[in-house]
Amino acid sequence: MNMKRTLFFTRLLFLTVVFVFSSNTLCAADIERPKLVVGIVVDQMRWDYLYRYYGLYGDGGFKRLMSEGYNCENTMINYVPSVTAIGHTSVYTGSVPSIHGITGNYFFMDGKYVYCCDDSTVSTVGSKSDAGRMSPRNMLATTIGDEMKIAANFQSKVIGISLKDRAAILPAGHAADGAYWFDTTSNTFITSTYYMKKLPKWVADYNKTIGDVTKDEVCYTPLGNRLTEEMAKAAITGEQLGQNATMDMLTVSFSCTDLIGHKYATHHEKTQEIYVDIDARLADFFDFLDGTIGKGQYLVFLTADHGAANNILMSQEHGIPAEGFFATKVQDDLNEYLLEKFNVSQKLLLGISSYKVYLDHKAIASQSLRLDEVKQAAIHWLRQNPQFAYVIDFDHVGEATVPTLIREKVINGYNRLRSGDIQLVLNPANYEVFGDEIDEGTTHGLWNPYDAHIPFIIMGWHVMPGTTQKPTFITDIAPTVCSLIHIQMPNGCIGNSVIQ
């Protein structure tokens, strides 16, 4: 009798499991979703580049996005600083540095200056260099890809591709199947042991096609765009992305635009050349997706991680107020002032990074000084510099007499464990100069529209063509995508879907 009862309950349990599994499968099958989601970030792409080079674009790239997609013309970055690591993270988390924890390309953690993706616990896969000792562990929130994996019981595939490590790793998320970036010491795409122990065959095979190229060719010519696009195609083919039972995701970031922008600024012929090439690459890639996945069967969005300021020398030549900010000099002078004021021998300043001032809390405590007293002295000294429109104490940012828009961006960009003590807000058209003198290049990182106004266009699966001038934000991108594909938004998301 006991044996029969045991057999009965065993069969009942088996049938229950089969029923639940079948029900889940049927429910998942009943939900309409695209086969593939593709996120494209064009590094340092100002919104107005859609129009500055419009007459030079073909019909299949940016123009196709603008005619077939939903174009959010007034998309802004809602935090400072506006830099690559934060931009890529915010696009895919729908969040801000205060929450997702990536407060710069570099930032101080526990008194140490760290790179956003540094991870000493992992090793390089694909070359003998240390360029693969990277992971997304410093990022505190989930991404679109992470939520997609969760929604599909981790059956979806998520892959990140870029020349830059941070632009491949952070968008792909924590649970990604792989993130691949370019190692200029070996001329190959590599990854880290965070993801795998050995490169997949399709990556190794693609690496064999790259050949002998120089770092400058990869970084400062259309070659870098081609390598990125071809690697993205290889990932779709090699991983069969969008060709399985579950929805997959590919994140792609084009980095040459940023590297060329830094070197030549916003109005150089090299900048024009790289955007015309990106347009051609997009057209070719969309044709590939049409043929491989099927037109209307994939969802693609394009945006940027930040914009860029016009070159200082160009502005000055035309009578526009502009000036360079030499952070190292300000840092050294402030250190000297604090040493003299408090009559101490140990420096009280860790550094200035991304327009944030980091005081050395341990050094201040070891010399029996009060942190607030040192901070107020530093703020008083900094406010004597007319280049700074505002000098803001992070502990009292809510009380700061600054425009609401700037205050909100400062608050969103502040993480109490990673953002230091003081925020510097420069006058318009003032930006940090790296080196001893102002050159023909440019940079980014500020609250101003030239750094904060970015493109955001979404096209494909169930997207009706259209345009909106309503205010939207970089943090609205992730919830928009998640809403369209019927998955939960990332766990730190503060944005809203722009498509109702």
N, C-alpha and C positions, 0 to 999 in steps of 0.2 A: 504493500500500500504506500509506504514511504517512497519507494522507488518510483511508482507511478506518479505520485504527487510531485516529486522532484522533476520528473520528465515533463509533466504538464506545465509547471512553472518555467522550466527552461525554454520550452516551445513558446510559451506566452511572452516571455522576455524577448526572445528572438523576433517574434512577429511584431512586438511593440517597437523594437529598434528599427526594423525594416520599415514600419509604417511612418515613424517619425522622420527617418532619413528620406523616405520617398516624399513625405509632405514638404519637408524643407526644400528638397530638390524641385518639386513642383512649384512651390511658392517663389523660389528664386527664378524659375523659368518663366513664370507668369509676369514678372517685373521686366518691363522694357528697359534695356540699357544698351549703350553703345558697345561695340566690340573692343574698342581701344580709345583711351584718353591720352592725348598728346599735349603736354605743356611746353611751350617755347618761350624762353627768355632771351631777348637780345640785349646784351650787356651794354649799359650806358646809352640806351636809345631814348633820346628826348622825344616827347610826343610830337613836336613839330617836324621831325624828320619824315613823318608820314606824308607831309605836304611840301616840304622843302625840295625833295627829290621826286615828287609825284610824276612829273613829266618824263622822268628817266626810267620809271618802273615799267615792267611788262604787265600783262593782264593776269598772270597766274599766281603772283606772290602777294604783296601788300594790297594791291588793287582787288584781288579776289577776296581776301579777308574783309576788306571794307565794303564790297558789294554784296557778298553772300553772308557775311557775319553780322553780329550785333556789336556795334562800335560804341564804347563808352569814352566819349571825347574829353571828359573832365575828371579823369582818374588821377588822384594825388596820393603821395606818400604821406602818412599821418604820424610820423615820428622823426626824430633825429638820432643819430646821423644817417644820411641816405647813402649807404655803401653796399658793396656787393653781397657780403655774407648775410647782412640783415635783409636786404631786398629779396634774395632767393628764399630765405627762410620765411619771411612774411607772406610772400606770394602763396606758398604751399601750406602754411599753417593757418593763414587768415588771422595772424596774431601780430604782436608788437614785441620789441625787445624786453619790455617790462615783464612779459609773461613767458615768451619762448627762450629768453636767456642769451640769445646771440646779439651782443651789444656792439659789435664791430667786427672787422676782419681780424683785428687783434684787440685784446682787452686784458685788464688785470684781474686775476682771480687769486685770492689769498696772498696778495702782495707780489705775485709773479706775472710777468707779461707773457700771455699765451696766444697762440694762433687758434682761430675759431674751431678748427677741425683736428687739432693735434691730439694724438692718442698714442702714448708710449707703450701701451699694452698690445698693440697690433704691429704687424710687419707688412712689408711690401710684397705684393703678388704680381709678378710680371716683369720685374727688373731687379737689379742689385742695389739700387739707390734707396734712400730713406724717404723718397717722395710718396710712398704708399702708407706711411705710418699715420693714417688718418681714419676718422670715423665720425658719425653724427652724435656721439655721446654727450657733447656739450649743449646740444639742443634739448630743451626741456619739454617741448610739446610734440604732438603727433602731426603728421602731414596728410594731404589728400591720399597719397599712396598707402600710408599706414591704415587709414580708415577704410580704404578699399579692400585691403588685405583682411581686415577684421570682418567686414561685411560679407566677404566670400569665404569665411572660415580658412583664410590664408591660402586659398587656391589661386587667387589672382597673382600675376607676375608684375613686378614693378622694377623698372630699370632707369638709372640716371646716366646721362652722357654729357660731357663737356671737356674742353681743354683744361679748365680750372678745376682743381679738386673740390673746392667749396661749392662750386656751381653744379657739380654732379652729386655730391654727397648730401647736402642739406635738402634740396628738393625731393630726392628719392625717399628720404625718411629713414626711420629706425629699422623697419622690418623689410626693407628692400631686398630683392634677390641679387642686386648688384649695382654698383656705381663705378663708373670708369672715367678716368681722366688721363691727360697726356703727360708723359714723362719726357722732357726734352733731353735728358741725358742718355736715353735709350731709343728715342724716337718711336715709342710704343704707348698704347693705352694700357694703363695698369689699374689695379685695385688694391684692396688690403685684406688681411686675414679676418677682419671684422665680417666680411661677406663670404669668403671662400678660401680654400687652400691652394687652388690651382685655377688658372684662367680657363674659361670654357674654350672648346676647340674653335668656335666661330670668332672669338676675340683673337686667339693666336693666329688664325688664318688671316684675319684682316690686318693684323700688325705686319705680316709678311709683305703686304702690298704697299706699305707706306714708303719704303725705300730710304735713301740717304737724303735727309732734309736738314736745314739749319734751324736753329731756334728763331732767328729773325724772320725766316720765311713762314714759319708756323704762326708766329705772333703778329706779324705786321703786313701780311699779304693775304689775298683771298684763299691761299692754300689752307689756312686754318679753318675757314668756313667749310671748305670741301671735305677736309678730314672729319670734321664734326658731323656733317650731313651723312657722309658715307658710313661712319660708325653708327649713326642712328639707324640707317637702313639695315646694316649688318645685324644690329640688335633685334630689329623686327623679324628679320629672316631667321637668325640663329636661335632666338627664343620663341619663335612662332607667336609673337605678340599679336593679340587681336584675332587669333586663328584657333582659339581654344574654346572650351565650354563656358569659361568665365571671362569677365571683363578684365583687361590689363591696362597698364599705364607706362608711358615713356616720358621722361622729362629730358629736355634738350636745351642747352644753353650755348649760344654763340658768343665767344669771348673776344674775338679779334677786334670787334667794334670798340670795346673798352680800352684795349691796349693801344690801338691806333688813336682813339680819342684822347687818351692821356698824353700821347706824344705830339699830336698835331692839332688838337682842339676841334672846335665845332664847325669851322668854315674852310677847312683845308680840302684840297682835291683828293687827298688820300681818304678822308672821311666820306666824301661823296662816292668814291670808288668802292669802298667796302660795303656801303649800303646798297648800291646798285647790284653788287655781287650777292649780298644776302637775299635780295629780292629774287634773283635768279635761282638761288638755292632753295628758297621757300617754294617757288613754282615747281621745281623739279621734285621736291619732297612731297608736295601735295599730290602731284601726278602719281608718284609711287604709292602713296596711301590709297588713292582712288583705285589703282590697279590691284593692290595687295589686300586691302581691307574692304574696299568698296565705298564709293561715294555715298555719303549720308550714313555710313555705318560707324564712323569714328567722330569723336568730338575733339576739336583742337582749339587752344587759346594761345594768344601771343601777348606778351607784355614785356616790361623791362624792370630791372632791379633798381634803377635810378637814372637820372639824366646827367647833365654836365653844364658847367658854367661856360660862358663865352670867355675867350682868352683875355687876360688882363691888358696886355699890350695893345691888342686890337681895340678894346673898349676905350683905353686912354687916348689912342690915336684919333678917335672920333668924338672926344669930349665927354665920354661917359665915365662917371666916377668909378674907379676900380683900384684895388690894391692887393698886394700879397701879404699873407700872414705867415711869419717865420716862427713856427711853433718852438723849435729848438732854442732860439734866442730868448723868447719869452720865458720858456722853462728855466733856462740857466739864470736869467736875470731875477726871476721870482725866487729861485732857490737862494741866490745870494742875498736878496732882501730879507728872507725869512731867517737865514743864518745870522745876519747882523741884528735883526730886530730882537730875536730871542736869545742871542748870545750863546749859540750852541755850535758844535763842530760837525754834527751829523746832519746830512741833508734831510729836509722834511718833506720833500716832494718826490714821488715815484716817477711822475712824468705827465705830459699832456698828450692825449691820444684821442683822435676823432672829436676834437674841440671840447674834450672833457679833461678836467684837472683832477689828478689822483694824488692825494696826500698820503704820506707814509705813516699809517696809523701806528705801526709798531715802533718806528723811530720816535714819533711824538710821545708815545707812552713811556718809552725807555728813558726819555730825558725829562720826565715829570712835567710835561706840558699838557694843557687842556686842548683837546682836538678842536672844539668850537672856537677857542681863542685864536688858534693858528689859522683856522679856516676863514674867520672874519678878517684877519690881517691880510690874508691872500686875496680875498675879495676886494678889500679896500685898495690894495695895490693895483689889482687888475683893472679896477674901474677908473683908474687914472689914464688908461689907454683909450684914446678916442676911436680906435678901430673896433672896439667892442660895443655893440649897441646895448647889450645886456650881459651882466655877469650874475648868474643865478645859483643860489645855494640850494642844492637838491633837497635838503631837509625842510626847506620853506618855499618850495616852488609854487605851492598853491596860493601863497600870499604875494608872489612876485608881481610887480607892476609891469606887466608885459601884455601884448595883445593875446586874446584868448586862443587864437589859432596856434601861436608859437608856444604858449604855455602847455597846451594839450600835446603838442609834438614832443616837448621836453619830457613831460610826464610819461608818455607812451614809450619813450626811448630809455627811460631810467629803470635799471634793475639794481636794487640796493646792494647786491653782492658783487656786481661786475661793472658798475658805471662811475665809480669815483665819487667826488664830492662837489664839484662845481661845473656848471655848464657855461660855455662861452658861446654867445650869439654874435656873430660878426655883422658888420654893415653889408648891405647888398653889394654883390660883385666883388667881395673880398673872400679869398679862399686860401687854404694852406699851400705854400710853395715848398717843394722838396728840393733842397740844394741851396746854393748861395745866392741865386738870382732868379728873377722871373724869366721864363723861356716861352716858346711858342705853343706849349701844350696847355693842358687844363686838368681839373679834377672835379670832385663832387663831394657831398657829405652834409650839405646845409639844408635848411628848411625852405629855401626860396623856390619859386616855381621852376626855375631852370634845372634844379636838381630833383624836384618833387613831382613834376607833371610828366606822367608816363602813359604810353599807349596801353589799352586793354581791349582786345577784340576776341570774341569767341564765335566759332563757326562750326557747322556740321550738324551732327545728330540732334534733331528736334529743335534747332535754333532758327528762329525766323529772322530774316535780315531786318536791320533797323539801326537807329542811332539815338543816343541820349546825351543831352548836355547836363543832366542832373549830376550833382556832386557824387562821385563814387571814390572809393579808396582802395589801395593795394590790398587791404584786409578783406575786401568784398570778393576778391577773385576766388578764393577757396570755397566759401559758402555757395557761391554761384554754381561752381562746378559740381559740388556735392549735392546741391538741390536738383540739378538736372539729371544726375545719375542715381538719385535716390539712395544716398548713403549719408551717414551721420557726418556732420562737419568736424574738423579737427578739435581736439579737446581743449585747446587754448584760444579758439577762434572768437573774435570780437566783431566780425563783419556781418554783412547781410547780403543775401542774393540780390543781384541787380535785375534779374529776369524773373518776373512774377508769373 
